[in-house]
Amino acid sequence: MNNNLSFSNPSSTSALSLTKNPVVAYLQKPAAELTKADIVRYVCENDIQMINFMYPGGDGKLKTLNFVINDLDYLETILTCGERVDGSSLFSFIQAGSSDLYVLPRFRTAFLDPFAEIPTLTMLCSFFDKDGQPLASAPEQTLRKASEAFTRVTGMQFEAMGELEYYVIAPNEEVFPAVDQHGYHESAPYAKTNAFRTKCMKYIAQTGGRIKYGHSEVGNFTLDGLTYEQNEIEFLPVPVEQAADQLMLAKWVIRNLAYEEGYDVTFAPKITTGKAGSGLHIHMRMTKDGQNQMLSGGVLSDAARRMIAGMMQLAPAITAFGNKNPTSYFRLVPHQEAPTNVCWGDRNRSVLVRVPLGWAAGVDMSAVANPMKNREERDMSGKQTVEMRSPDGSADLYQLLAGLCVACRHGFEMPDALAIAERTYVNVNIHDAQHADRLAQLAQLPDSCMASANCLQLQRKVFEQYDVFSPTMIDGIITQLRSFDDATLRKQIENRPDEILQLVNQYFHCG
């Protein structure tokens, strides 16, 4: 993964001096430049006894294949040839009669497993079919095709990062009680799991994840003698394929560390009524020749508005990738910070796509806060992103990021994109009664998996364009969503907390 430490692309020497990935630090090469020879050298010189291949299955979770390193020839073989796996046990769209697939490691993803008692080097893998070609419907290949199509159409690169929200569950403590639903950025001792979060961040960084920051989130409550504390770890923008990889590994790290330390964790979108749900907000930006293209003259560029317009157009279908089970639609309800209407705005948390506060004021605030500091001019436009707020922890990360990449590309193919952006912009809280007329003009997000499947069916051709999503893959997603048969479920049980809790338990370890 990219281990640059700032938006200004520092020299690789300065970047490598602070890397937390032991493999990159030892080899003194950026992760993107690692070769098979580098991996062999690291294994031989660091007494690595095992190799793990990891890859996502159809359920969105990472799978693992273990190898004991018998000799150098065997190490060379698995790094060059990969290994066979049973695709029909990993993906529902693969038939048992032709199920053999290859998994090949991507050397740039190598990291030292922080949980393994035996020294173990782990790498993420790509899937290949019987003819040695990338598997068209594989998660990482779908995202790669989406990224390549975006660049082909726009001439720019698509970058993304996630805000990973989750609840940590532990036995209730009576000392220093937290105020219910006031956990935002709370410090210890009122927040009890801050140390767990910072340890997660350390391990995620060791896997190559580029973390922006971590903090406690709004949600905290007690239920049946247990404390639920909400946390968030937010990342820095990287090329979109790497963004998916680092989010997958982050969830893997958080779950493994929780297991080691006796906690339970959940990324479920909703736990119970009246309490904050967990989202997976995705920030995006476009770059060209290393420069962010989101601003022009200090304001949002036309390119960024086209990107937003594409998301406005395809937002209903994107829920099929980012909101994968019935509990997702108990989070996407009116009058909460989770969105329900297809609109966008500046610094407005009631909208679907938010343009966060940037650093465009041209003021050296650091010099104001630190009078002894010399004033300096620094271009901070690279920090500007836009944020999609509907996805949650049930998302298939590769499908979601591929879907967003398609939507943003589609904005450049729509002749009326700027008009759509203008029409869907709001600068007020649309849930205030005085803005009811404006609210009535806006399209709504789906309210169930069934409705989401129907939206994807209507808009599938855009996602299938350029062979990004295969028709078989879209069929599989639609079938899976419709299998929940939840068209009226939210209305039936929205005021029945016991039944909602039953539903949450059913999908507790989603995504």
Secondary structure, DSSP 8 states (H G I E B T S, - for coil): -----STT---HHHHHHT---HHHHHHTS-GGG--HHHHHHHHHHTT--EEEEEEE-TTS-EEEEEEE---HHHHHHHHHH-EEEEGGGT-TTS-GGG-EEEEEE-GGG-EE-TT-SS-EEEEEEEEE-TTSSB-TTSHHHHHHHHHHHHHHHHSSEEEEEEEEEEEEEEE---SS---TT--TT--TTTSS-HHHHHHHHHHHHHTT--EEEEEEEEEEEEETTEEEEEEEEEE--EEHHHHHHHHHHHHHHHHHHHHHHT-EEE--S-SSTTS---BEEEEEEEEETTEE-SEETTEE-HHHHHHHHHHHHHHHHHHHHH--STTHHHHS-TTSSS--BS-EEES-TTSSEEE---S-S---HHHHH-TTS-------GGG--EEE---BTTS-HHHHHHHHHHHHHHHHH-TTHHHHHHHTB--S-TTSGGGHHHHHTS-B--SSHHHHHHHHHHHHHHHHGGGSS-HHHHHHHHHHHHTT--TTHHHHHTT-HHHHHHHHHHTTT--
